[in-house]
């Protein structure tokens, strides 16, 4: 391409090489936000009536089918069946989310109410979007689950692949920098803090379809900055993994794993004593 005048033709040619049967990213983000506001309407509207809920639900179902319409020829089921299956499971997801919000309240001394958890806890927001996206992932819907999860990632700094399997009462505190990979398995009552990575030892296309990410069993606590890698790595139940740990092998149940480093505290008035740095 020699000049800008030819760019539109060049761009159109390249555009035609791409797949056209993809949902709109903008509509996917809007649908995600509207779905969350439908589940927790007090976030945007203090007045909520039965009629308004029914109208919002009907609009969401219409938006969902329109969102998936570019994929219609590639799906295993009709748009109507997919929509019915998805929205039929929403009440169960809602019940689990409310239990999860109460779990936040019970565990976090900074939480003042269930409403506060729902309104502004990024961990709860990321878990909510994950639960919804995971439903679509299980239905083998392409594109949309990742669009939803990456939208939550952009808002919270928490990246949870919709393919991950996460048990009930999952607690994320602070959350920024958390990464949970596609084949991760997380049990019940697990708590993780900011900067935790549950990832793969290596990134290679040949690993597609294989268990690449760790398994975290029930009642485990993982503190900030820790990296746990590998599909064969299992953290046994009721274990505590301290901050800044690098873990690529399994640990048994009831383990306490921590990174030990030397921290020196001295009187800052001792000006003449040299400080030795090790890099």
Secondary structure per residue as TSV (DSSP state, phi and psi in degrees):
chain	resnum	aa	ss	phi	psi
A	1	X	-	360.0	123.9
A	2	X	-	-90.7	-35.9
A	3	X	S	-148.3	172.3
A	4	X	G	-68.0	-26.2
A	5	X	G	-62.1	-30.0
A	6	X	G	-88.6	-3.9
A	7	X	H	-62.6	-42.2
A	8	X	H	-56.1	-43.2
A	9	X	H	-65.5	-40.6
A	10	X	H	-62.9	-43.8
A	11	X	H	-65.3	-41.1
A	12	X	H	-63.0	-39.3
A	13	X	H	-63.0	-43.9
A	14	X	H	-67.8	-38.8
A	15	X	H	-60.2	-39.8
A	16	X	T	-68.4	-14.0
A	17	X	T	-80.7	-20.2
A	18	X	S	-84.3	161.5
A	19	X	-	-69.5	137.5
A	20	X	-	-98.1	-18.4
A	21	X	-	-86.5	64.1
A	22	X	-	-128.6	147.1
A	23	X	-	-67.6	159.4
A	24	X	-	-72.9	127.8
A	25	X	H	-62.2	-42.7
A	26	X	H	-63.7	-43.6
A	27	X	H	-66.6	-34.1
A	28	X	H	-64.4	-42.2
A	29	X	H	-64.3	-43.8
A	30	X	H	-64.0	-42.3
A	31	X	H	-61.8	-42.8
A	32	X	H	-59.6	-47.2
A	33	X	H	-65.6	-41.9
A	34	X	H	-66.5	-35.3
A	35	X	H	-66.9	-41.4
A	36	X	H	-65.5	-41.4
A	37	X	H	-67.5	-27.8
A	38	X	H	-67.8	-41.3
A	39	X	H	-70.8	-35.6
A	40	X	T	-127.3	71.0
A	41	X	G	-63.8	-21.5
A	42	X	G	-66.0	-11.6
A	43	X	G	-65.3	-28.1
A	44	X	T	-126.5	-17.8
A	45	X	-	-148.3	121.2
A	46	X	S	-73.6	-26.4
A	47	X	-	-100.3	121.8
A	48	X	-	-137.4	119.6
A	49	X	-	-112.6	163.8
A	50	X	H	-59.0	-42.4
A	51	X	H	-63.1	-41.0
A	52	X	H	-67.4	-38.0
A	53	X	H	-62.4	-43.5
A	54	X	H	-63.9	-41.0
A	55	X	H	-64.9	-43.1
A	56	X	H	-64.6	-38.9
A	57	X	H	-64.8	-44.0
A	58	X	H	-61.2	-40.4
A	59	X	H	-66.3	-41.0
A	60	X	H	-61.3	-42.3
A	61	X	H	-64.4	-39.6
A	62	X	H	-65.8	-44.9
A	63	X	H	-62.8	-37.9
A	64	X	H	-63.3	-45.3
A	65	X	H	-66.9	-39.4
A	66	X	H	-65.2	-37.3
A	67	X	H	-63.4	-38.3
A	68	X	H	-89.1	-6.8
A	69	X	G	-56.9	-35.3
A	70	X	G	-64.0	-18.9
A	71	X	G	-96.1	0.7
A	72	X	G	-53.0	-40.8
A	73	X	G	-75.8	-10.0
A	74	X	G	-107.0	-3.1
A	75	X	-	-89.4	151.4
A	76	X	S	-79.1	-20.8
A	77	X	S	-128.9	166.9
A	78	X	-	-71.0	158.6
A	79	X	H	-60.7	-36.3
A	80	X	H	-63.5	-43.5
A	81	X	H	-67.6	-39.4
A	82	X	H	-64.7	-44.2
A	83	X	H	-63.4	-43.9
A	84	X	H	-61.5	-44.2
A	85	X	H	-63.9	-42.8
A	86	X	H	-64.9	-52.6
A	87	X	H	-73.7	-24.3
A	88	X	H	-65.6	-28.9
A	89	X	T	-89.4	-7.6
A	90	X	H	-60.2	-42.3
A	91	X	H	-58.3	-39.3
A	92	X	H	-65.7	-41.3
A	93	X	H	-63.0	-42.0
A	94	X	H	-60.4	-44.9
A	95	X	H	-60.5	-44.0
A	96	X	H	-63.8	-39.2
A	97	X	H	-66.9	-38.8
A	98	X	H	-65.5	-39.8
A	99	X	H	-62.7	-39.3
A	100	X	H	-65.9	-40.0
A	101	X	H	-62.9	-39.6
A	102	X	H	-66.2	-34.0
A	103	X	H	-64.7	-41.0
A	104	X	H	-56.3	-48.1
A	105	X	H	-61.9	-41.0
A	106	X	H	-68.5	-31.9
A	107	X	H	-92.9	-38.8
A	108	X	-	-93.2	115.2
A	109	X	T	-66.2	-18.5
A	110	X	T	-81.0	-15.8
A	111	X	-	-77.0	129.3
A	112	X	-	-98.8	-24.8
A	113	X	-	-164.9	163.9
A	114	X	H	-61.0	-38.9
A	115	X	H	-60.0	-39.8
A	116	X	H	-65.1	-37.9
A	117	X	H	-61.7	-46.0
A	118	X	H	-68.5	-37.0
A	119	X	H	-72.0	-44.6
A	120	X	H	-142.6	18.2
A	121	X	-	-89.7	114.2
A	122	X	H	-62.2	-32.7
A	123	X	H	-62.9	-42.6
A	124	X	H	-67.4	-39.2
A	125	X	H	-60.6	-46.3
A	126	X	H	-63.5	-39.2
A	127	X	H	-66.0	-40.6
A	128	X	H	-59.1	-49.3
A	129	X	H	-65.1	-39.2
A	130	X	H	-58.8	-47.0
A	131	X	H	-58.0	-42.4
A	132	X	H	-70.6	-44.6
A	133	X	H	-65.9	-34.4
A	134	X	H	-63.7	-35.5
A	135	X	H	-57.4	-45.8
A	136	X	H	-69.6	-36.4
A	137	X	H	-60.9	-42.3
A	138	X	H	-66.7	-26.3
A	139	X	T	-82.5	1.6
A	140	X	T	62.3	36.1
A	141	X	-	-81.2	122.1
A	142	X	T	-77.0	158.9
A	143	X	T	68.5	-57.8
A	144	X	H	-59.9	-44.0
A	145	X	H	-57.5	-42.9
A	146	X	H	-70.3	-34.3
A	147	X	H	-59.5	-41.9
A	148	X	H	-68.5	-46.0
A	149	X	H	-67.7	-36.1
A	150	X	H	-72.6	-26.7
A	151	X	H	-65.5	-45.1
A	152	X	H	-63.5	-37.4
A	153	X	H	-59.4	-44.9
A	154	X	H	-66.0	-29.3
A	155	X	H	-86.2	-28.4
A	156	X	H	-120.0	-17.6
A	157	X	S	77.7	10.0
A	158	X	-	-109.6	121.9
A	159	X	E	-110.0	108.7
A	160	X	E	-118.9	115.2
A	161	X	-	-67.0	135.1
A	162	X	T	-64.1	-15.3
A	163	X	T	-80.8	-14.5
A	164	X	-	-62.4	151.4
A	165	X	E	-108.8	115.2
A	166	X	E	-127.2	127.0
A	167	X	-	-76.8	-177.9
A	168	X	S	-73.1	161.0
A	169	X	S	55.2	47.0
A	170	X	-	-80.0	131.7
A	171	X	E	-120.9	124.9
A	172	X	E	-118.1	120.2
A	173	X	E	-104.3	132.7
A	174	X	S	65.5	-71.5
A	175	X	-	97.4	-29.8
A	176	X	T	-53.5	131.1
A	177	X	T	87.0	3.0
A	178	X	-	-73.5	137.0
A	179	X	E	-131.3	125.3
A	180	X	E	-125.8	115.0
A	181	X	-	-76.7	170.5
A	182	X	T	-58.6	-41.6
A	183	X	T	-102.2	16.4
A	184	X	-	-65.6	140.2
A	185	X	E	-118.3	123.0
A	186	X	E	-120.7	129.4
A	187	X	-	-80.1	-159.5
A	188	X	T	-86.1	150.2
A	189	X	T	57.9	38.5
A	190	X	-	-92.4	141.0
A	191	X	E	-124.8	129.4
A	192	X	E	-133.5	152.6
A	193	X	E	-114.5	177.3
A	194	X	T	-58.7	149.3
A	195	X	T	76.9	9.9
A	196	X	-	-83.9	135.8
A	197	X	E	-118.0	124.4
A	198	X	E	-111.0	91.3
A	199	X	E	-128.3	-168.1
A	200	X	-	-101.2	150.8
A	201	X	S	-67.5	-35.8
A	202	X	-	-141.7	152.4
A	203	X	-	-108.7	108.7
A	204	X	-	-149.5	140.3
A	205	X	G	-60.8	-30.1
A	206	X	G	-66.0	-15.0
A	207	X	G	-86.1	-1.6
A	208	X	T	-60.6	133.0
A	209	X	T	85.9	-3.7
A	210	X	S	-105.2	159.8
A	211	X	-	-72.6	108.6
A	212	X	-	-109.8	-18.4
A	213	X	S	-116.5	160.0
A	214	X	-	-73.1	167.8
A	215	X	E	-111.8	126.5
A	216	X	E	-113.3	115.2
A	217	X	-	-80.6	180.0
A	218	X	T	-59.8	148.3
A	219	X	T	62.9	30.4
A	220	X	-	-93.0	142.8
A	221	X	E	-115.9	129.5
A	222	X	E	-122.7	117.2
A	223	X	-	-86.6	170.4
A	224	X	T	-61.3	146.9
A	225	X	T	79.9	5.0
A	226	X	-	-86.1	143.6
A	227	X	E	-121.1	123.3
A	228	X	E	-123.5	121.1
A	229	X	E	-126.1	150.5
A	230	X	-	105.8	137.8
A	231	X	T	-69.0	-23.4
A	232	X	T	-92.1	-2.9
A	233	X	-	-81.6	123.9
A	234	X	E	-124.2	125.0
A	235	X	E	-96.6	113.4
A	236	X	-	-63.6	155.6
A	237	X	T	-60.5	150.6
A	238	X	T	61.9	27.1
A	239	X	-	-93.5	158.8
A	240	X	E	-122.1	123.3
A	241	X	E	-109.5	115.7
A	242	X	-	-70.9	176.9
A	243	X	T	-71.4	149.3
A	244	X	T	60.9	30.6
A	245	X	-	-89.1	140.5
A	246	X	E	-110.3	114.5
A	247	X	E	-128.7	122.0
A	248	X	-	-128.7	15.2
A	249	X	S	-139.3	159.3
A	250	X	-	-70.7	153.1
A	251	X	B	-128.7	144.3
A	252	X	-	-74.0	169.7
A	253	X	T	-58.9	150.7
A	254	X	T	64.6	23.6
A	255	X	-	-80.4	153.8
A	256	X	E	-122.1	116.1
A	257	X	E	-118.3	128.2
A	258	X	-	-148.9	156.3
A	259	X	-	-95.8	122.0
A	260	X	-	-99.8	124.3
A	261	X	-	-135.2	162.5
A	262	X	-	-93.8	124.2
A	263	X	-	-115.3	124.0
A	264	X	-	-108.3	130.5
A	265	X	-	-119.0	125.8
A	266	X	-	-140.0	170.1
A	267	X	-	-73.4	118.9
A	268	X	T	-68.3	-8.1
A	269	X	T	-79.2	-11.4
A	270	X	-	-82.7	82.6
A	271	X	T	-74.9	-27.2
A	272	X	T	-86.5	-10.7
A	273	X	S	-78.6	125.4
A	274	X	-	-68.0	152.0
A	275	X	-	-110.4	123.9
A	276	X	-	-95.6	126.8
A	277	X	-	-105.4	138.5
A	278	X	-	-118.7	124.5
A	279	X	-	-116.9	360.0
